[in-house]
Amino acid sequence: MNPEPRKPPQDAVTVRHLRLGIGSVGIALPVVLVVGHLVAARRLTLLDSLSSYYHTEMRDVFVGSLCAVGVFLIAYRYRRPDDTLGTVAGVLAVAVALFPTTAGAPSGTTSHSDRIIGTVHQVAAAALFVLLAAFCLFLFTRPDRVGVPPSRSAVRFHRLCGGLILAAIALALASTQLPADVRQAAKPVLWCETVAVFAFGAAWVAKSDALFRAAETTDEIGAEPDTRPAAPTTS
C-alpha cells in the first residue's frame, strides 16, 4: 500500500503563494495598464512610462497593484536577507504608488511641490528595481534554507532576469538624453520599464515552487536508514 504523499508545510505554502502573488501582479501590470487605457480611450495610445498611467483612468489599477506588491513584499518572510530586502522593497513599492510622477500630468497643472513628489517617485522606482534585481542575482541563486541548491538552469534564468532589470534601468536612464521627438515616438522608458517588470515577475513566479522541492528533499534527508541488525534466519 503506497504511503500518502506528504503535504508541504504551511509556511512553504504561504511563502509560495506570496511569491506567486508578487510575480503574477508584476507580469499582469503592464498589460492591464496598456489594454485598459486602450479600451477606455478607444484608441491605441502609449504613454511615456508605466507611471504616466497614474494620470489616466487607470490610476486606481496602477496604485492598487503597486500597493498589493508592496504589501506582499513586506509580508514576505523567508531568511533574514530576504526579509530585510523584501520589507525595504515593499516600502519603496508603496512610495512609488503614493508619490506620483509628474510625467504625463496635464500641462500647467504641476506645482513646485508636485515636482518634488515626482523626484521622490523616480528615486523610489529606481531603488525598487535595483532591489528586485538583487533578489534575482543574489538571493534566488543561493541554496534554500535546507541547503538544496537551485539547478544550473534556474540559476541562469534568475541571473538573466536580474541582468535584464539592470540593463533596462540603465537604458531608461540613458534614453533621457535622446531628443524629445525621438522619446515621444519611441517611448523608450515605457518599453524598458515593461521589460524590467516582466523579468521581475517571471523570476518570482519561477521561484515559487522551490520551497516544495526543498520540502521533499528534507523528507529524504530526514528519513534515517534502518541500522538495526537483521533478525537471524533459521534454516
C-alpha positions as CSV (number, residue, x, y, z in Angstrom):
1,M,0.0,0.0,0.0
2,N,1.6,3.3,-1.2
3,P,2.0,5.9,1.6
4,E,0.1,9.2,1.1
5,P,2.2,12.0,-0.4
6,R,3.4,14.4,2.2
7,K,1.9,17.8,2.0
8,P,4.3,20.7,2.1
9,P,4.5,22.6,5.4
10,Q,2.1,25.5,5.8
11,D,5.0,28.0,5.9
12,A,6.2,26.8,2.5
13,V,2.7,27.1,1.1
14,T,2.3,30.7,2.4
15,V,5.7,31.8,1.0
16,R,4.9,30.1,-2.3
17,H,1.6,32.0,-2.6
18,L,3.3,35.3,-1.8
19,R,5.9,34.6,-4.5
20,L,3.2,33.7,-6.9
21,G,1.2,36.8,-6.0
22,I,4.2,39.2,-6.4
23,G,5.2,37.7,-9.7
24,S,1.6,37.5,-11.1
25,V,0.8,41.1,-10.3
26,G,4.1,42.2,-11.8
27,I,3.6,40.3,-15.1
28,A,0.0,41.5,-15.4
29,L,0.5,45.2,-14.6
30,P,1.9,46.5,-17.9
31,V,-0.6,44.5,-19.9
32,V,-3.6,45.7,-17.8
33,L,-2.5,49.3,-17.9
34,V,-1.9,49.5,-21.7
35,V,-5.0,47.4,-22.6
36,G,-7.2,49.1,-20.1
37,H,-6.2,52.6,-21.3
38,L,-6.8,51.4,-24.9
39,V,-10.3,50.3,-24.1
40,A,-11.1,53.5,-22.1
41,A,-9.7,55.8,-24.7
42,R,-10.9,53.7,-27.7
43,R,-7.6,54.2,-29.5
44,L,-4.1,52.8,-29.1
45,T,-2.2,55.5,-27.2
46,L,1.1,54.5,-25.5
47,L,2.2,56.8,-22.7
48,D,5.8,57.7,-21.9
49,S,6.1,55.3,-19.0
50,L,4.1,52.9,-16.8
51,S,4.0,55.6,-14.1
52,S,2.3,58.0,-16.5
53,Y,-0.8,55.9,-16.4
54,Y,-1.4,57.3,-12.9
55,H,-2.8,60.4,-14.7
56,T,-5.3,58.4,-16.7
57,E,-8.4,56.4,-15.9
58,M,-6.0,53.5,-14.9
59,R,-4.8,55.4,-11.8
60,D,-6.6,53.0,-9.4
61,V,-5.2,50.0,-11.1
62,F,-1.7,51.4,-11.0
63,V,-1.9,52.4,-7.4
64,G,-3.7,49.3,-6.2
65,S,-1.3,46.9,-8.0
66,L,1.8,48.6,-6.6
67,C,0.3,48.7,-3.1
68,A,-0.5,45.0,-3.4
69,V,3.0,44.2,-4.4
70,G,4.3,46.3,-1.6
71,V,2.2,44.5,1.0
72,F,3.2,41.1,-0.4
73,L,6.9,42.1,-0.2
74,I,6.6,43.4,3.4
75,A,4.7,40.3,4.4
76,Y,7.3,38.0,2.7
77,R,9.3,36.1,5.2
78,Y,12.0,33.5,4.4
79,R,15.5,34.3,5.6
80,R,17.0,37.4,7.2
81,P,18.4,38.9,3.9
82,D,15.2,38.1,2.1
83,D,13.1,39.6,4.9
84,T,15.1,42.8,5.1
85,L,15.2,43.4,1.3
86,G,11.6,42.4,1.0
87,T,10.5,44.9,3.6
88,V,12.6,47.8,2.1
89,A,11.4,46.9,-1.4
90,G,7.8,46.8,-0.2
91,V,8.0,50.3,1.3
92,L,9.5,51.6,-1.9
93,A,6.7,50.0,-4.0
94,V,4.1,51.8,-1.8
95,A,6.1,55.0,-2.2
96,V,6.1,54.7,-6.0
97,A,2.3,54.3,-5.8
98,L,1.6,57.1,-3.4
99,F,4.1,59.7,-4.7
100,P,3.0,60.1,-8.4
101,T,5.3,61.1,-11.2
102,T,4.8,64.4,-13.0
103,A,5.3,62.8,-16.4
104,G,2.0,62.5,-18.2
105,A,0.3,65.1,-16.0
106,P,-1.7,67.8,-17.9
107,S,0.4,70.7,-18.9
108,G,0.4,73.6,-16.5
109,T,-1.1,71.6,-13.6
110,T,2.1,70.7,-11.7
111,S,3.4,72.9,-8.9
112,H,6.8,73.0,-7.2
113,S,5.7,70.5,-4.6
114,D,4.4,68.2,-7.3
115,R,7.8,68.2,-8.9
116,I,9.4,67.3,-5.6
117,I,7.0,64.5,-5.2
118,G,7.8,63.4,-8.8
119,T,11.5,63.3,-7.8
120,V,10.7,61.1,-4.8
121,H,8.8,58.8,-7.2
122,Q,11.7,58.5,-9.6
123,V,14.3,57.8,-6.8
124,A,11.9,55.2,-5.2
125,A,11.3,53.5,-8.5
126,A,15.0,53.2,-9.4
127,A,15.8,51.9,-5.9
128,L,12.9,49.4,-6.1
129,F,14.2,48.0,-9.4
130,V,17.7,47.7,-8.1
131,L,16.5,45.7,-5.1
132,L,14.3,43.5,-7.3
133,A,17.4,42.8,-9.4
134,A,19.3,41.9,-6.2
135,F,16.7,39.3,-5.4
136,C,17.2,37.7,-8.8
137,L,21.0,37.9,-8.8
138,F,21.9,37.1,-5.2
139,L,19.1,35.7,-3.2
140,F,17.3,33.4,-5.7
141,T,20.6,31.8,-6.8
142,R,21.5,30.7,-3.3
143,P,20.7,27.3,-1.8
144,D,17.5,27.1,0.1
145,R,17.3,27.0,3.9
146,V,17.9,23.3,4.0
147,G,20.9,23.6,1.7
148,V,19.3,22.5,-1.6
149,P,21.0,24.4,-4.4
150,P,18.9,25.6,-7.4
151,S,19.5,23.8,-10.7
152,R,22.0,25.4,-13.1
153,S,19.2,26.3,-15.5
154,A,17.3,28.0,-12.7
155,V,20.5,30.0,-11.7
156,R,21.0,31.0,-15.3
157,F,17.3,32.1,-15.6
158,H,17.4,34.2,-12.5
159,R,20.7,35.8,-13.5
160,L,19.2,36.6,-16.9
161,C,16.2,38.2,-15.2
162,G,18.4,40.3,-12.9
163,G,20.6,41.3,-15.8
164,L,17.5,42.4,-17.8
165,I,16.3,44.5,-14.9
166,L,19.6,46.3,-14.5
167,A,20.0,46.7,-18.3
168,A,16.5,48.1,-18.6
169,I,17.2,50.7,-15.8
170,A,20.4,51.8,-17.5
171,L,18.8,52.1,-20.9
172,A,15.8,54.0,-19.5
173,L,18.2,56.5,-17.8
174,A,20.3,56.8,-21.0
175,S,17.2,57.4,-23.1
176,T,16.5,60.7,-21.3
177,Q,19.4,62.1,-23.3
178,L,17.6,61.4,-26.6
179,P,15.9,64.3,-28.4
180,A,12.3,64.9,-27.2
181,D,10.7,64.0,-30.5
182,V,12.6,60.6,-30.5
183,R,11.4,59.9,-27.0
184,Q,7.9,60.9,-27.9
185,A,7.8,58.5,-30.9
186,A,9.8,55.5,-29.5
187,K,8.6,55.5,-25.8
188,P,11.9,54.0,-24.6
189,V,11.2,54.4,-20.9
190,L,7.8,52.6,-21.2
191,W,9.5,49.7,-23.0
192,C,12.4,49.5,-20.6
193,E,10.1,49.5,-17.6
194,T,7.9,46.9,-19.2
195,V,10.9,44.6,-19.8
196,A,12.1,45.1,-16.2
197,V,8.6,44.4,-14.7
198,F,8.2,41.3,-16.8
199,A,11.6,40.0,-15.8
200,F,10.9,40.7,-12.1
201,G,7.5,38.9,-12.3
202,A,8.8,35.9,-14.2
203,A,11.7,35.4,-11.6
204,W,9.3,35.4,-8.7
205,V,6.8,33.0,-10.4
206,A,9.7,30.7,-11.4
207,K,10.9,30.7,-7.8
208,S,7.5,29.8,-6.3
209,D,8.0,26.0,-6.5
210,A,11.5,26.0,-4.9
211,L,10.1,25.6,-1.4
212,F,8.2,22.5,-2.4
213,R,11.2,20.8,-3.8
214,A,13.2,21.7,-0.7
215,A,10.4,20.2,1.5
216,E,10.6,17.0,-0.5
217,T,14.4,16.9,-0.1
218,T,14.1,17.5,3.6
219,D,11.9,14.4,3.9
220,E,14.5,12.3,2.1
221,I,17.3,13.7,4.3
222,G,15.2,13.2,7.4
223,A,14.4,9.6,6.7
224,E,17.2,7.9,8.6
225,P,18.2,4.4,7.3
226,D,17.3,1.4,9.5
227,T,20.5,0.5,11.2
228,R,19.1,-2.3,13.4
229,P,20.8,-5.7,13.0
230,A,18.8,-8.1,10.8
231,A,17.0,-10.9,12.7
232,P,18.8,-14.2,12.4
233,T,17.4,-16.5,9.8
234,T,16.6,-20.1,10.5
235,S,17.3,-22.9,8.1
